[in-house]
Amino acid sequence: MNIPTNSASQLAIQGIQTGFQKLSENSQNIASSLKTEEKLTSQSTSTSLETSLIDNQQLSTQIQSLAKVIKTEDGLIGQLLDNWA
């Protein structure tokens, strides 16, 4: 039996890791934007801040979805083993 090397859970883990890296980058961008009040009045900084906040929300949804992929695959493998045994 040939098991694929890129299982759904492996791809999901890679996606989660990428998501957390992007969350970290966005969080640093948000923190640096909030350091000084005068930066918030700048149009480009305000747009960058909004983009980072929206991106973080999308990444949160993506990470939650990928975690569900792992949970589903785990459940399916468990059922397969129960039926096989």
Backbone as JSON Lines, residues from 0, in Angstrom:
{"i":0,"aa":"M","n":[0.85,-1.18,0.0],"ca":[0.0,0.0,0.0],"c":[0.89,1.24,0.0]}
{"i":1,"aa":"N","n":[0.65,2.13,-0.93],"ca":[1.46,3.34,-1.06],"c":[0.74,4.52,-0.41]}
{"i":2,"aa":"I","n":[1.31,5.07,0.65],"ca":[0.72,6.21,1.35],"c":[1.36,7.48,0.8]}
{"i":3,"aa":"P","n":[0.55,8.44,0.37],"ca":[1.12,9.67,-0.18],"c":[1.93,10.43,0.87]}
{"i":4,"aa":"T","n":[3.03,11.03,0.41],"ca":[3.89,11.75,1.36],"c":[3.31,13.1,1.74]}
{"i":5,"aa":"N","n":[2.45,13.66,0.91],"ca":[1.81,14.93,1.23],"c":[0.36,14.69,1.62]}
{"i":6,"aa":"S","n":[0.15,14.17,2.82],"ca":[-1.21,13.94,3.28],"c":[-1.88,15.27,3.58]}
{"i":7,"aa":"A","n":[-3.18,15.21,3.73],"ca":[-3.94,16.43,4.02],"c":[-3.46,17.09,5.3]}
{"i":8,"aa":"S","n":[-3.14,16.28,6.3],"ca":[-2.7,16.87,7.57],"c":[-1.33,17.54,7.43]}
{"i":9,"aa":"Q","n":[-0.43,16.97,6.63],"ca":[0.87,17.6,6.42],"c":[0.72,18.95,5.72]}
{"i":10,"aa":"L","n":[-0.14,18.99,4.72],"ca":[-0.39,20.25,4.02],"c":[-1.06,21.26,4.94]}
{"i":11,"aa":"A","n":[-1.96,20.78,5.79],"ca":[-2.64,21.67,6.73],"c":[-1.65,22.24,7.74]}
{"i":12,"aa":"I","n":[-0.73,21.41,8.22],"ca":[0.28,21.87,9.17],"c":[1.16,22.94,8.54]}
{"i":13,"aa":"Q","n":[1.56,22.73,7.29],"ca":[2.35,23.73,6.58],"c":[1.58,25.04,6.45]}
{"i":14,"aa":"G","n":[0.29,24.94,6.13],"ca":[-0.54,26.12,6.02],"c":[-0.69,26.85,7.34]}
{"i":15,"aa":"I","n":[-0.83,26.1,8.42],"ca":[-0.94,26.7,9.75],"c":[0.35,27.42,10.11]}
{"i":16,"aa":"Q","n":[1.48,26.79,9.84],"ca":[2.77,27.43,10.14],"c":[2.93,28.72,9.35]}
{"i":17,"aa":"T","n":[2.57,28.7,8.09],"ca":[2.64,29.9,7.26],"c":[1.7,30.97,7.8]}
{"i":18,"aa":"G","n":[0.51,30.55,8.21],"ca":[-0.46,31.49,8.77],"c":[0.05,32.16,10.02]}
{"i":19,"aa":"F","n":[0.68,31.38,10.91],"ca":[1.22,31.96,12.14],"c":[2.37,32.92,11.85]}
{"i":20,"aa":"Q","n":[3.18,32.61,10.84],"ca":[4.27,33.53,10.47],"c":[3.7,34.86,9.97]}
{"i":21,"aa":"K","n":[2.66,34.78,9.15],"ca":[2.04,36.0,8.64],"c":[1.36,36.78,9.76]}
{"i":22,"aa":"L","n":[0.73,36.06,10.7],"ca":[0.12,36.72,11.86],"c":[1.17,37.48,12.66]}
{"i":23,"aa":"S","n":[2.32,36.87,12.83],"ca":[3.4,37.52,13.56],"c":[3.87,38.79,12.85]}
{"i":24,"aa":"E","n":[4.05,38.69,11.53],"ca":[4.46,39.87,10.76],"c":[3.43,40.98,10.85]}
{"i":25,"aa":"N","n":[2.15,40.61,10.7],"ca":[1.09,41.62,10.78],"c":[1.02,42.24,12.16]}
{"i":26,"aa":"S","n":[1.2,41.43,13.19],"ca":[1.15,41.94,14.56],"c":[2.27,42.94,14.81]}
{"i":27,"aa":"Q","n":[3.45,42.66,14.27],"ca":[4.56,43.6,14.41],"c":[4.26,44.89,13.66]}
{"i":28,"aa":"N","n":[3.64,44.77,12.5],"ca":[3.26,45.95,11.73],"c":[2.24,46.79,12.5]}
{"i":29,"aa":"I","n":[1.27,46.13,13.12],"ca":[0.25,46.84,13.9],"c":[0.9,47.53,15.09]}
{"i":30,"aa":"A","n":[1.77,46.82,15.79],"ca":[2.43,47.39,16.97],"c":[3.28,48.59,16.59]}
{"i":31,"aa":"S","n":[4.01,48.49,15.5],"ca":[4.85,49.62,15.09],"c":[4.02,50.8,14.63]}
{"i":32,"aa":"S","n":[2.84,50.53,14.05],"ca":[1.96,51.61,13.62],"c":[1.36,52.35,14.8]}
{"i":33,"aa":"L","n":[1.18,51.63,15.9],"ca":[0.55,52.23,17.07],"c":[1.55,52.89,18.03]}
{"i":34,"aa":"K","n":[2.84,52.8,17.73],"ca":[3.84,53.36,18.64],"c":[3.7,54.86,18.8]}
{"i":35,"aa":"T","n":[3.49,55.55,17.72],"ca":[3.34,57.0,17.83],"c":[1.98,57.42,17.29]}
{"i":36,"aa":"E","n":[1.38,58.35,17.96],"ca":[0.04,58.8,17.59],"c":[0.05,59.55,16.26]}
{"i":37,"aa":"E","n":[1.1,60.26,15.97],"ca":[1.12,61.04,14.74],"c":[1.17,60.15,13.51]}
{"i":38,"aa":"K","n":[1.67,58.93,13.65],"ca":[1.68,58.02,12.51],"c":[0.27,57.62,12.1]}
{"i":39,"aa":"L","n":[-0.65,57.57,13.05],"ca":[-2.01,57.18,12.75],"c":[-2.72,58.19,11.85]}
{"i":40,"aa":"T","n":[-2.26,59.42,11.86],"ca":[-2.9,60.42,11.01],"c":[-2.45,60.29,9.57]}
{"i":41,"aa":"S","n":[-1.37,59.61,9.33],"ca":[-0.87,59.4,7.97],"c":[-1.77,58.42,7.23]}
{"i":42,"aa":"Q","n":[-2.14,58.74,6.0],"ca":[-3.03,57.9,5.2],"c":[-2.42,56.53,4.92]}
{"i":43,"aa":"S","n":[-1.13,56.49,4.54],"ca":[-0.51,55.21,4.2],"c":[-0.39,54.3,5.42]}
{"i":44,"aa":"T","n":[-0.09,54.86,6.58],"ca":[0.01,54.05,7.8],"c":[-1.35,53.53,8.21]}
{"i":45,"aa":"S","n":[-2.37,54.37,8.08],"ca":[-3.72,53.96,8.42],"c":[-4.18,52.83,7.51]}
{"i":46,"aa":"T","n":[-3.88,52.93,6.24],"ca":[-4.25,51.88,5.29],"c":[-3.49,50.59,5.6]}
{"i":47,"aa":"S","n":[-2.22,50.71,5.92],"ca":[-1.41,49.54,6.26],"c":[-1.95,48.88,7.54]}
{"i":48,"aa":"L","n":[-2.34,49.68,8.49],"ca":[-2.89,49.16,9.74],"c":[-4.19,48.41,9.47]}
{"i":49,"aa":"E","n":[-5.07,49.01,8.67],"ca":[-6.34,48.36,8.33],"c":[-6.11,47.06,7.57]}
{"i":50,"aa":"T","n":[-5.18,47.08,6.64],"ca":[-4.86,45.88,5.87],"c":[-4.36,44.77,6.78]}
{"i":51,"aa":"S","n":[-3.5,45.11,7.72],"ca":[-2.96,44.11,8.64],"c":[-4.05,43.53,9.52]}
{"i":52,"aa":"L","n":[-4.96,44.37,9.99],"ca":[-6.05,43.89,10.85],"c":[-6.99,42.96,10.08]}
{"i":53,"aa":"I","n":[-7.33,43.34,8.87],"ca":[-8.2,42.5,8.04],"c":[-7.51,41.19,7.69]}
{"i":54,"aa":"D","n":[-6.23,41.27,7.35],"ca":[-5.46,40.08,7.01],"c":[-5.39,39.13,8.2]}
{"i":55,"aa":"N","n":[-5.24,39.67,9.41],"ca":[-5.2,38.83,10.61],"c":[-6.51,38.09,10.81]}
{"i":56,"aa":"Q","n":[-7.63,38.75,10.54],"ca":[-8.93,38.09,10.67],"c":[-9.06,36.95,9.66]}
{"i":57,"aa":"Q","n":[-8.63,37.2,8.44],"ca":[-8.67,36.15,7.41],"c":[-7.75,34.99,7.77]}
{"i":58,"aa":"L","n":[-6.56,35.3,8.27],"ca":[-5.62,34.25,8.67],"c":[-6.17,33.42,9.82]}
{"i":59,"aa":"S","n":[-6.87,34.06,10.74],"ca":[-7.48,33.34,11.85],"c":[-8.49,32.31,11.33]}
{"i":60,"aa":"T","n":[-9.32,32.71,10.39],"ca":[-10.29,31.8,9.79],"c":[-9.59,30.67,9.04]}
{"i":61,"aa":"Q","n":[-8.54,31.01,8.33],"ca":[-7.77,30.01,7.58],"c":[-7.16,28.98,8.52]}
{"i":62,"aa":"I","n":[-6.56,29.43,9.6],"ca":[-5.92,28.52,10.55],"c":[-6.95,27.61,11.21]}
{"i":63,"aa":"Q","n":[-8.1,28.16,11.55],"ca":[-9.17,27.35,12.15],"c":[-9.65,26.27,11.17]}
{"i":64,"aa":"S","n":[-9.78,26.65,9.91],"ca":[-10.21,25.69,8.89],"c":[-9.19,24.58,8.7]}
{"i":65,"aa":"L","n":[-7.92,24.94,8.68],"ca":[-6.87,23.94,8.51],"c":[-6.79,23.0,9.72]}
{"i":66,"aa":"A","n":[-7.06,23.52,10.9],"ca":[-7.09,22.67,12.09],"c":[-8.23,21.66,11.99]}
{"i":67,"aa":"K","n":[-9.34,22.07,11.39],"ca":[-10.47,21.14,11.19],"c":[-10.11,20.05,10.19]}
{"i":68,"aa":"V","n":[-9.28,20.38,9.2],"ca":[-8.82,19.37,8.25],"c":[-8.05,18.28,9.0]}
{"i":69,"aa":"I","n":[-7.15,18.71,9.89],"ca":[-6.36,17.74,10.66],"c":[-7.27,16.89,11.54]}
{"i":70,"aa":"K","n":[-8.23,17.52,12.18],"ca":[-9.15,16.79,13.06],"c":[-9.98,15.78,12.26]}
{"i":71,"aa":"T","n":[-10.43,16.19,11.07],"ca":[-11.21,15.29,10.23],"c":[-10.38,14.11,9.76]}
{"i":72,"aa":"E","n":[-9.16,14.38,9.32],"ca":[-8.3,13.28,8.87],"c":[-8.02,12.31,10.03]}
{"i":73,"aa":"D","n":[-7.78,12.85,11.21],"ca":[-7.54,12.01,12.38],"c":[-8.74,11.12,12.66]}
{"i":74,"aa":"G","n":[-9.94,11.7,12.57],"ca":[-11.16,10.92,12.8],"c":[-11.35,9.83,11.76]}
{"i":75,"aa":"L","n":[-11.07,10.16,10.5],"ca":[-11.21,9.17,9.43],"c":[-10.21,8.02,9.59]}
{"i":76,"aa":"I","n":[-8.99,8.35,9.95],"ca":[-7.99,7.3,10.16],"c":[-8.4,6.42,11.35]}
{"i":77,"aa":"G","n":[-8.93,7.03,12.4],"ca":[-9.41,6.28,13.55],"c":[-10.54,5.33,13.18]}
{"i":78,"aa":"Q","n":[-11.48,5.8,12.36],"ca":[-12.58,4.94,11.91],"c":[-12.06,3.8,11.05]}
{"i":79,"aa":"L","n":[-11.11,4.12,10.17],"ca":[-10.53,3.1,9.3],"c":[-9.85,2.0,10.13]}
{"i":80,"aa":"L","n":[-9.09,2.43,11.13],"ca":[-8.42,1.45,11.99],"c":[-9.42,0.63,12.82]}
{"i":81,"aa":"D","n":[-10.48,1.28,13.28],"ca":[-11.5,0.55,14.04],"c":[-12.17,-0.49,13.17]}
{"i":82,"aa":"N","n":[-12.46,-0.14,11.92],"ca":[-13.12,-1.08,11.01],"c":[-12.17,-2.21,10.58]}
{"i":83,"aa":"W","n":[-10.91,-1.91,10.51],"ca":[-9.92,-2.89,10.07],"c":[-9.62,-3.91,11.18]}
{"i":84,"aa":"A","n":[-9.64,-3.44,12.42],"ca":[-9.27,-4.29,13.56],"c":[-10.35,-5.28,13.92]}
